[in-house]
């Protein structure tokens, strides 16, 4: 049991990562795929934050008696990644709205069927 409790943060990262990946590959709804990507991103954030924390470490402020400092660089990277993740999510949702306006659905298998039927109609019109 100590093996699992000592590596709890890694198990959380693996579970979140696999949940997000499964949502992306198994769902046909574009909104659910975007949510899956966000869950996957959160797992990467948790991984970096947990790797950046040193037990017993303090903020990197020079003071007497402090010998162990926590590196702030992973946390800065995660703040940047969160901003990029929010922008990517907003772009994905905006594209989903445009796709819904164009096709009347956000299910990717229905969109594929519509695209195939349009291509067949174009081939018949050319022939």
C-alpha positions, 0 to 999 in steps of 0.5 A: 500500500505504501507503493501507491500512497507514495506515488499518489500524484503520478497515479492521479496524472495517469488516470486523468491522462487516460480519461482525457485520451479516452474521451478524445478517441471514443466520443463523436461529439466535438464538445466532448472531444474538447472537454477530453483535451482539457482533461488531458491538459489538466493531467499535464499541469498536475504532473508539472506542478507535482514535479516542481514541488520539493518537500521541505522547500520554500519560495526562492527568497534568500533568507538566513537558515533556509537551505532548500528552495523550490524551483518556481520555473515549472509553475511559471510554465504552467501559468503560460500553459493555462493561458494557451489552453484557454485560448485553444479551448476558445478557438475549438469552441468557436470552430465548433459553433461555425461547424454547427452553423454550416452542418447543423450538427456537431457529431463528427460521424454525421458531418463525415456522412454529409461530406461524403454525400456532397462529394458523390453529388459533385462527382455525379454532376461532373460525369 
